[in-house]
């Protein structure tokens, strides 16, 4: 059971299992179940997983989500609603399922940092983007030299975009359309 927001987590899990099979560590791939909110739309990544990886999609509503958040909180796990949706489905299907629970429902607020409370990773990303051509998240991650995970870089870039310090656009590189990030001039 994988929480389905944009589909990147599910894609990463699929690719990980595909590589394990390719290297001979496992036999067959596990069956992936993408869990999304009833009102949510399927993404291109989600549709690709359904078509290519034979993933199944299950919709969950608000009531099941809230009930699962409360149940998990009673166990000491404070999760985002999207993670609670994966748990809601897995908990109804028995013991042969694993729910991937990511993120936290508890926010950590940082104060007293340069540039208005940015994390160290966000500050490092701004340093990488400063004076640079537009970069993909992967290129930013490479230039950071292993101080963070690629997922951490994506999350930090998303936060910087929401704060209006970084912008993104799309470029064609080779035969692929990729998202590239640039520092806005008003970041200071």
Buried (B, 14 or more C-beta within 10 A) or exposed (E): BBBBBEBBBBBEBBEEBBEEEEEEEEEEEEEBBBBBBEEBEBBEBBBBBBEEBEBEBBBBEEEBBEBBBEBBEEEEBBBBBBBBBBBBBBBEEEEEBEBBBBBEBEEEEEEEEEEEEBBEBBBBBBEBBEEBEBBBBEBBBBBBEEEBEBBBBBBBBBBBBEBEBBEBEEEEEEEEEBEBBBBBEEBE
